[in-house]
Amino acid sequence: MHRSLKVLDEVRGLLDERRREVPLPTKAEALYVEPTARKEGRSCRNCVMWSRTDQCLIHEPSLHISGDYVCGYHSPGEPMEALPDRKREYVSPGLSGLVLVPGGTYCGVCRWAENGKCRALQEHGEPAAIEEYSCCARWAAR
């Protein structure tokens, strides 16, 4: 076997071993949030920073952001009718993690959720119990 391939195999083995040693995050560490009263996914449509003019308080006003988007700055609540007229700094969509997710993000549509448990979170070394309309920073599309 070529020396560089052997080194690569050794590195992969070390990484696999390290992954087994590092525990999954807890709910708190993954910013897990309980379901909203309306039992709906997280989206701009139910964020206090979004306006019904398809704009967001933290993103450039020139961006058209429909209610089906969501980002890491989501803050549950009623959207604004329009953005306030004042200067402010903006966050880029890349930094905020702005993505189009029709229906929003929630455990019920996450690749890690299965039968009320999350394979990406742990409680006392076991997969964490979750609720369908909860969500966390580990959310990933199926």
C-alpha positions in Angstrom: 0.0 0.0 0.0 1.3 3.5 -0.9 2.6 5.3 2.2 0.1 8.3 1.9 -2.8 5.9 1.7 -1.6 4.1 4.8 -1.4 7.4 6.7 -4.8 8.4 5.5 -6.3 5.1 6.8 -4.5 5.7 10.1 -6.0 9.2 10.3 -9.5 7.9 9.5 -9.1 5.3 12.2 -8.1 7.9 14.8 -11.0 10.2 13.8 -13.5 7.3 14.1 -12.1 6.4 17.5 -12.3 10.1 18.7 -15.9 10.3 17.5 -16.8 7.4 19.7 -15.2 9.1 22.7 -17.0 12.5 22.2 -20.6 12.3 23.6 -23.5 13.8 21.7 -24.7 17.2 22.9 -27.5 17.5 25.4 -30.7 19.4 24.6 -29.4 22.5 26.3 -26.1 22.4 24.4 -28.0 22.1 21.1 -30.3 25.1 22.0 -33.4 22.8 22.0 -36.6 24.8 22.2 -40.0 23.4 23.2 -43.0 23.6 20.8 -44.8 26.9 20.4 -48.4 27.1 21.6 -49.6 26.8 18.0 -47.6 23.6 17.3 -46.0 24.8 14.1 -42.5 24.6 12.6 -40.0 27.5 13.1 -40.1 29.8 10.1 -40.0 33.5 9.3 -43.8 33.4 9.3 -43.7 33.1 13.1 -40.6 35.2 13.9 -40.7 38.6 15.6 -38.0 39.9 13.2 -39.8 39.2 10.0 -42.3 41.6 8.5 -45.3 40.8 6.4 -43.7 42.9 3.6 -41.3 39.8 3.1 -38.4 41.5 4.7 -36.4 40.8 7.9 -35.0 43.2 10.5 -31.6 41.5 10.5 -31.2 41.1 6.7 -30.8 43.7 4.0 -34.2 45.2 3.2 -33.6 44.5 -0.5 -33.8 40.8 0.1 -37.2 39.2 -0.6 -37.7 36.7 2.3 -40.9 34.8 2.2 -42.4 33.3 5.3 -41.2 29.9 4.3 -37.6 30.8 5.1 -35.9 30.3 8.5 -32.5 31.2 10.0 -30.5 30.6 13.2 -31.8 33.9 14.6 -35.4 32.8 14.7 -37.3 34.3 17.7 -40.8 33.0 18.1 -43.7 35.5 18.0 -45.9 37.6 15.8 -44.2 39.2 12.8 -44.2 43.0 12.2 -46.5 44.6 9.7 -43.5 46.6 8.3 -39.8 47.2 9.2 -39.0 50.2 11.3 -37.5 53.1 9.4 -34.0 53.3 10.9 -30.4 52.5 10.0 -28.9 49.3 11.4 -26.2 46.7 10.6 -27.3 43.6 8.7 -26.4 40.0 8.9 -25.6 38.1 5.7 -27.8 35.1 4.8 -24.7 32.9 4.9 -24.0 33.9 8.5 -27.6 33.6 9.7 -28.0 30.3 7.9 -31.1 31.6 6.0 -32.7 28.7 4.1 -36.0 27.9 2.4 -37.9 25.3 4.4 -41.6 25.2 3.5 -43.5 24.3 6.7 -40.6 25.3 8.9 -38.1 23.4 10.9 -39.2 21.0 13.7 -38.3 17.6 15.0 -41.1 15.9 13.1 -39.3 16.6 9.8 -35.8 16.2 11.1 -33.5 13.4 9.8 -32.4 12.7 13.4 -35.8 12.2 14.9 -37.4 8.7 15.2 -40.3 7.6 17.4 -40.1 10.5 19.9 -36.3 10.2 20.3 -33.4 12.2 18.7 -30.3 10.3 17.5 -28.3 13.6 17.5 -28.9 14.5 21.1 -28.4 12.6 24.4 -29.8 12.5 27.9 -27.6 10.4 30.3 -26.0 8.6 27.3 -29.2 7.6 25.6 -31.1 9.3 22.6 -33.0 12.3 24.0 -36.8 12.3 24.2 -38.2 15.0 22.0 -41.6 16.5 20.9 -42.7 16.6 17.3 -42.9 20.5 17.1 -39.7 21.2 19.1 -36.5 22.2 17.3 -32.8 22.6 18.0 -29.6 23.7 16.3 -28.9 20.1 15.1 -32.0 20.1 12.8 -31.3 18.6 9.4 -33.7 17.9 6.5 -34.6 14.3 5.8 
